[in-house]
């Protein structure tokens, strides 16, 4: 992973966000965030995330969004169970 991806990955792990390294991408630059591990904190919820005060309109926890933005990254839903992280 590039330095900005690795730094964001480590910062998210530090706060307990459900991140995982991607083995299914050819370039291996991105990492993933689970949308299925939301207890006791809602980290990302495709269907009801925007109903949580901690999440933005796309259903992603604002702490995740802030960390990703700090490193010039953003998350996109791959499917209702996971997000991929990409450069802006």
KEMI-9162 format. One line per field, with one value per residue (C-alpha): y, x, z. Coordinates in pm, 1 decimal. Example, Ala and Ser with C-alpha at 12.3 -4.5 7.8 and 13.67 -1.06 7.14 Angstrom:
# residues 2
y <- -450.0; -106.0
x <- 1230.0; 1367.0
z <- 780.0; 714.0
This chain:
# residues 88
y <- 0.0; 355.5; 558.2; 754.3; 432.4; 261.1; 562.6; 580.3; 202.9; 214.1; 518.5; 344.5; 23.8; 230.4; 358.2; 8.0; 52.6; -279.0; -241.5; -521.1; -555.4; -623.3; -936.9; -921.4; -614.1; -629.6; -320.7; -402.6; -28.0; -5.2; -148.3; -226.5; -129.7; -375.4; -265.9; -570.0; -514.8; -246.2; -335.7; -148.8; 135.3; 185.1; 215.4; 179.6; 73.6; 76.3; 60.1; 255.6; 428.0; 778.1; 729.3; 715.1; 1045.3; 920.6; 854.2; 1081.4; 1071.3; 779.3; 571.5; 594.9; 690.7; 1050.4; 941.8; 722.0; 1002.5; 1248.6; 1012.2; 927.3; 1295.0; 1368.6; 1133.5; 1241.6; 933.9; 852.4; 539.7; 400.4; 120.4; -196.9; -369.6; -342.0; -531.5; -342.6; -24.6; 26.7; 317.1; 527.1; 848.1; 1155.2
x <- 0.0; 107.9; 201.0; -127.8; -331.7; -115.7; -134.5; -512.8; -541.8; -335.4; -524.6; -857.9; -736.1; -627.7; -983.5; -1128.6; -1280.1; -1333.7; -1069.9; -920.7; -651.2; -782.8; -660.6; -918.5; -783.0; -514.9; -328.1; -353.1; -348.1; -687.5; -816.2; -1166.5; -1400.6; -1664.0; -2024.6; -2119.7; -1931.8; -2139.0; -2154.5; -2124.3; -2042.3; -2201.1; -1899.1; -2078.9; -2433.1; -2556.5; -2925.4; -2972.0; -2640.3; -2768.7; -3013.2; -2720.5; -2590.4; -2230.9; -2272.9; -2291.0; -2557.2; -2386.2; -2398.1; -2026.3; -1908.8; -1783.1; -1462.2; -1380.5; -1459.8; -1239.4; -942.0; -974.3; -997.5; -685.0; -492.4; -660.5; -883.4; -1254.2; -1467.9; -1715.1; -1963.2; -1872.4; -2185.7; -2401.2; -2136.3; -1816.2; -1651.3; -1329.5; -1098.1; -959.7; -768.7; -979.6
z <- 0.0; -61.1; 244.8; 264.1; 244.3; 507.5; 742.2; 709.8; 754.2; 1074.3; 1209.3; 1148.9; 1313.6; 1612.4; 1669.5; 1624.7; 1278.1; 1093.9; 820.9; 614.8; 349.3; 0.4; -171.5; -449.2; -629.6; -895.5; -774.5; -401.3; -323.8; -162.6; 162.2; 274.5; 554.5; 668.4; 670.5; 875.2; 1201.7; 1372.8; 1736.8; 1967.4; 1723.5; 1383.8; 1153.0; 820.6; 739.8; 380.2; 465.6; 788.5; 856.2; 789.5; 1078.6; 1322.6; 1460.8; 1417.1; 1043.6; 740.8; 468.4; 295.5; 614.4; 700.4; 1047.7; 1053.3; 1229.4; 930.5; 686.6; 878.3; 885.9; 519.0; 423.3; 627.4; 396.8; 71.7; 53.3; 40.7; 71.3; -180.6; -125.0; -318.6; -197.7; 116.5; 315.7; 239.6; 123.0; -72.0; -5.9; -291.8; -350.3; -408.7
